Amino acid sequence: MSANKPEESLKSHYFTHDVEVQFCKDIFGFDETYTGPNTDWTNNHYKGLEIEAEHIVFVNSKEDPWQWAGMRKIEHPDPIYEMIALYNDCDGCSHCSDLYPAKESDPAILTANRKQIFD
């Protein structure tokens, strides 16, 4: 299975953006005036990409449907904050696969990224 081919995606093609928005409206009680998340407020409140924290590791994987919402690379690394972004580019590597117990059969990139995370 590959997340790069829509016909093999883990996400149903019926679950469109419009369906997601309607789902949020139904669950959280938004009315017809709701236009979507207030990303400006969120970025201002949580500092957007201007994260002021240290020792953060952002990990994403090839078959993780959440990878596009995560930090896949650090655009302007700052050695003061020591943030790194790791990508598990391997078949079968999905959400949180770096947190699963290690196996001898794990792909080399997963093993190397785990070493970076836990060292």
Secondary structure as GFF3:
##gff-version 3
##sequence-region A 1 119
A	DSSP	three_ten_helix	6	8	.	.	.	ID=ss1
A	DSSP	alpha_helix	17	28	.	.	.	ID=ss2
A	DSSP	alpha_helix	39	46	.	.	.	ID=ss3
A	DSSP	beta_strand	56	61	.	.	.	ID=ss4
A	DSSP	three_ten_helix	67	69	.	.	.	ID=ss5
A	DSSP	beta_strand	83	88	.	.	.	ID=ss6
A	DSSP	three_ten_helix	97	99	.	.	.	ID=ss7
A	DSSP	alpha_helix	108	118	.	.	.	ID=ss8
###
